[in-house]
Amino acid sequence: MKSFEDLGFYCLDNLPPALVSRFVTLAEQAQVDRVALSLEVRAGGPFGDALVALEELERQNVPFEVLYLDASDEVLVRRYSETRRRHPRETSGNLHAAIAAERAELEPFRALATRVWDTSLLTQGALKSYVIAAYANDPKEHRLTVHVVAFGFKFGLPLDADLVFDVRFFRNPNYVEELKPLTGADEPVARFIEALPETAEFLERLFALVDFLVPLYVREGKVRLTIAIGCTGGRHRSVYIANRVADHIESVSEVAVVRELRELVHR
């Protein structure tokens, strides 16, 4: 459901089936055109019947799809064990019997399903990728966004940083009189840093690490990765390196890149 929320769906979890038709009416009135619902199939009685609710949507000519998520018995048993959750149909302490009863109860929904996905071998990131590929208006809009931020350590770390690189080992242009009023985005500062003997090797190693990590984050379904580059004041060295990293990622990858030169904006 969180994956559907990220795609812009209006989501409700465990909605009583008796409220489905009414909710659809409310969504239409609010001009909400993409809704994701998980229905409580155990409800019954005044809470309604999920199959009846779906039949009512068909009679109203409301287009919908049924996504059915499955997994092997062994995986389900392991998941309940790892999460220490009690199966909702487990009454006698026999988890296997509860899973079998649930399968029988859900079989009509499997028969109605537009898509049936076996999640036994899927990570959460992989499942999210499935959701994006199947239900995003444009899957490319939901690719990984790499946020490259230049910052000054004396003003504090970016709170959302996933990867932090300290570039205070470079000679500081702030102590060169003609460079002090400039920033790492200015050509004279860039030439100064590029002339340092360690710059080329550092960038080569940093680019290689980024090239290795970004595809792994994409594989795991991460939608935002923040790479923070820090120097003392956040105006010279970090700005230059952050821009070089952002340029490199844009040149070799299809991920979206957002730059933030934090101290140049806020100081």
C-alpha positions as MATLAB code, in Angstrom:
seq = 'MKSFEDLGFYCLDNLPPALVSRFVTLAEQAQVDRVALSLEVRAGGPFGDALVALEELERQNVPFEVLYLDASDEVLVRRYSETRRRHPRETSGNLHAAIAAERAELEPFRALATRVWDTSLLTQGALKSYVIAAYANDPKEHRLTVHVVAFGFKFGLPLDADLVFDVRFFRNPNYVEELKPLTGADEPVARFIEALPETAEFLERLFALVDFLVPLYVREGKVRLTIAIGCTGGRHRSVYIANRVADHIESVSEVAVVRELRELVHR';
ca = [
       0.000    0.000    0.000;
       2.902    2.368    0.656;
       4.128    1.693   -2.872;
       0.739    2.642   -4.264;
       0.767    5.799   -2.131;
       4.118    6.726   -3.693;
       2.455    6.418   -7.119;
      -0.235    8.914   -6.164;
      -3.033    6.478   -5.361;
      -5.511    7.296   -2.602;
      -5.112    4.251   -0.347;
      -7.251    2.600    2.308;
      -6.265   -0.553    4.148;
      -8.736   -3.198    5.421;
     -11.826   -1.370    4.188;
     -15.080   -3.147    5.174;
     -16.639   -4.366    1.900;
     -19.979   -2.722    2.709;
     -18.293    0.684    2.327;
     -16.666    0.079   -1.061;
     -19.489    1.447   -3.201;
     -19.930    4.475   -0.956;
     -16.196    5.148   -0.982;
     -16.084    5.014   -4.782;
     -18.854    7.604   -4.890;
     -16.906    9.867   -2.526;
     -13.754    9.434   -4.622;
     -15.639   10.409   -7.780;
     -17.049   13.487   -6.046;
     -13.538   14.443   -4.922;
     -12.239   13.810   -8.473;
      -9.867   11.131   -7.217;
      -9.293    8.814  -10.161;
      -6.748    6.336   -8.762;
      -7.634    4.382   -5.630;
      -5.990    1.339   -4.017;
      -8.055   -0.652   -1.527;
      -7.294   -3.723    0.509;
     -10.574   -5.389    1.480;
     -11.265   -7.265    4.679;
     -12.543  -10.599    3.372;
     -13.263  -11.974    6.856;
     -15.822   -9.284    7.648;
     -19.252  -10.693    6.774;
     -22.496   -9.650    8.432;
     -23.062   -5.879    8.575;
     -19.526   -5.277    7.321;
     -20.416   -6.855    3.989;
     -18.997   -9.455    1.621;
     -15.948   -8.632   -0.514;
     -17.096  -10.666   -3.527;
     -20.483   -8.957   -3.434;
     -18.734   -5.580   -3.257;
     -16.710   -6.353   -6.389;
     -19.828   -7.548   -8.199;
     -21.490   -4.242   -7.322;
     -18.594   -2.317   -8.854;
     -19.030   -4.323  -12.052;
     -22.746   -3.492  -12.143;
     -21.847    0.185  -11.744;
     -19.330   -0.092  -14.607;
     -16.531    1.023  -12.298;
     -13.221   -0.186  -13.798;
     -11.001   -2.005  -11.327;
      -8.250   -4.581  -11.112;
      -7.602   -7.255   -8.503;
      -3.979   -7.777   -7.477;
      -3.445  -11.097   -5.699;
      -0.227  -11.610   -3.733;
       0.749  -15.198   -3.027;
       3.637  -17.025   -1.338;
       4.570  -20.591   -0.558;
       3.453  -22.152    2.717;
       7.073  -22.395    3.881;
       7.664  -18.695    3.292;
       4.413  -17.715    4.997;
       5.298  -19.782    8.053;
       8.726  -18.132    8.192;
       7.247  -14.656    7.840;
       4.818  -15.198   10.698;
       7.666  -16.563   12.797;
       9.986  -13.642   12.016;
       7.348  -10.979   12.661;
       5.888  -12.811   15.673;
       2.421  -12.110   14.376;
      -0.495  -14.435   14.976;
      -2.337  -15.638   11.878;
      -5.888  -14.213   12.021;
      -7.402  -17.657   11.384;
      -5.176  -19.531   13.810;
      -7.310  -20.826   16.674;
      -5.790  -24.196   17.606;
      -2.124  -23.299   17.310;
      -1.829  -25.008   13.909;
      -0.394  -22.365   11.567;
      -0.335  -24.680    8.546;
      -4.061  -25.381    8.955;
      -4.770  -21.662    9.247;
      -2.867  -20.945    6.025;
      -4.732  -23.748    4.231;
      -8.075  -22.324    5.398;
      -7.069  -18.876    4.230;
      -6.081  -20.180    0.797;
      -9.485  -21.848    0.397;
     -11.255  -18.644    1.439;
      -9.231  -16.518   -0.974;
      -9.510  -18.835   -3.981;
     -12.481  -16.920   -5.515;
     -10.395  -13.736   -5.411;
      -7.458  -15.473   -7.058;
      -9.810  -16.559   -9.839;
     -10.894  -12.922  -10.312;
      -7.377  -11.519  -10.164;
      -6.002   -9.401  -12.984;
      -2.489  -10.165  -11.740;
      -1.180  -12.942   -9.478;
       2.309  -12.396   -8.082;
       4.287  -14.975   -6.144;
       6.228  -12.960   -3.557;
       8.115  -15.922   -2.083;
      11.487  -14.797   -3.436;
      10.831  -11.057   -3.603;
      12.380   -8.447   -1.348;
      10.267   -5.425   -0.410;
      12.274   -3.381   -2.911;
      11.631   -5.880   -5.688;
       7.911   -5.947   -4.915;
       7.833   -2.160   -5.096;
       9.502   -2.344   -8.510;
       6.736   -4.707   -9.646;
       4.094   -2.253   -8.460;
       5.769    0.664  -10.229;
       6.179   -1.261  -13.485;
       2.550   -2.408  -13.457;
       0.686    0.611  -12.118;
       2.698    3.804  -12.599;
       1.430    6.154  -15.296;
       5.064    6.575  -16.294;
       7.510    4.244  -14.496;
      10.400    6.592  -15.295;
       8.812    9.235  -13.072;
       9.371    6.941  -10.098;
      12.983    6.030  -10.732;
      15.621    6.653   -8.087;
      16.355   10.312   -7.375;
      19.902   11.005   -6.224;
      20.102   14.143   -4.095;
      23.678   15.465   -4.074;
      24.142   18.102   -1.374;
      27.206   20.218   -0.555;
      27.297   21.280    3.087;
      29.527   22.760    5.790;
      30.342   20.610    8.799;
      30.252   23.635   11.084;
      26.563   24.019   10.246;
      25.700   20.368   10.842;
      25.133   17.234    8.787;
      22.124   17.012    6.433;
      19.537   15.052    8.403;
      18.559   12.852    5.455;
      22.100   11.926    4.370;
      22.577    8.288    3.318;
      26.230    8.630    2.298;
      28.564   11.290    3.741;
      31.983   12.167    2.308;
      34.364   14.498    4.118;
      36.552   16.524    1.723;
      38.282   18.666    4.353;
      41.578   16.923    3.503;
      41.852   19.129    0.402;
      43.774   22.380    0.794;
      41.221   25.063    1.654;
      40.697   27.791   -0.983;
      39.154   29.919    1.754;
      42.699   30.792    2.866;
      43.698   32.036   -0.591;
      42.824   35.710   -0.606;
      41.616   35.976   -4.208;
      39.541   32.751   -3.896;
      37.909   33.412   -0.515;
      34.941   35.450   -1.879;
      34.304   32.877   -4.626;
      32.693   29.436   -4.435;
      33.425   25.950   -5.718;
      31.159   26.691   -8.673;
      33.562   29.383   -9.913;
      36.281   28.488  -12.415;
      39.258   29.860  -10.418;
      38.334   27.661   -7.424;
      37.786   24.666   -9.713;
      41.242   25.127  -11.259;
      42.770   25.417   -7.766;
      41.238   22.129   -6.570;
      41.931   20.311   -9.836;
      45.616   21.245   -9.554;
      45.964   19.461   -6.194;
      47.816   16.129   -6.610;
      45.150   14.029   -4.832;
      42.078   15.359   -6.657;
      42.108   13.154   -9.757;
      42.619    9.907   -7.836;
      40.024   10.827   -5.230;
      37.397   11.539   -7.889;
      38.247    8.337   -9.736;
      37.743    6.263   -6.579;
      34.613    8.170   -5.557;
      33.031    7.788   -9.003;
      33.765    4.050   -8.933;
      32.072    3.697   -5.541;
      29.014    5.652   -6.692;
      28.836    3.594   -9.896;
      28.849    0.430   -7.773;
      26.267    1.582   -5.216;
      23.615    3.369   -7.283;
      22.455    0.267   -9.220;
      22.185   -1.623   -5.928;
      19.923    1.064   -4.472;
      17.839    0.949   -7.656;
      17.554   -2.845   -7.346;
      16.289   -2.537   -3.783;
      13.558   -0.095   -4.833;
      14.926    2.958   -3.047;
      13.327    6.113   -4.448;
      15.632    8.726   -2.895;
      19.344    8.581   -2.148;
      21.122   11.524   -0.523;
      24.873   11.865   -1.049;
      26.305   14.565    1.186;
      29.695   16.144    0.471;
      31.068   18.204    3.342;
      33.878   20.670    3.957;
      34.312   23.206    6.739;
      32.102   26.024    5.504;
      30.335   24.368    2.601;
      31.319   27.001    0.035;
      34.417   25.815   -1.825;
      35.666   22.213   -1.707;
      32.314   20.532   -1.066;
      30.603   22.576   -3.772;
      33.197   21.628   -6.375;
      33.170   17.906   -5.498;
      29.362   17.769   -5.241;
      28.996   19.270   -8.691;
      31.520   16.810  -10.125;
      29.665   13.873   -8.527;
      26.308   15.104   -9.829;
      27.764   15.629  -13.323;
      29.200   12.113  -13.301;
      25.969   10.431  -12.189;
      24.012   12.293  -14.861;
      26.488   11.186  -17.518;
      26.464    7.457  -16.724;
      23.024    6.718  -15.239;
      19.339    7.228  -15.996;
      18.476    8.141  -12.402;
      17.247   11.642  -11.649;
      19.775   13.964  -10.019;
      18.977   16.935   -7.771;
      21.707   19.292   -6.585;
      21.675   21.346   -3.399;
      24.464   23.765   -2.477;
      23.106   24.211    1.001;
      25.327   26.884    2.469;
      25.281   29.017   -0.689;
      21.520   29.260   -0.327;
      21.066   29.476    3.437;
      24.153   31.396    4.638;
];
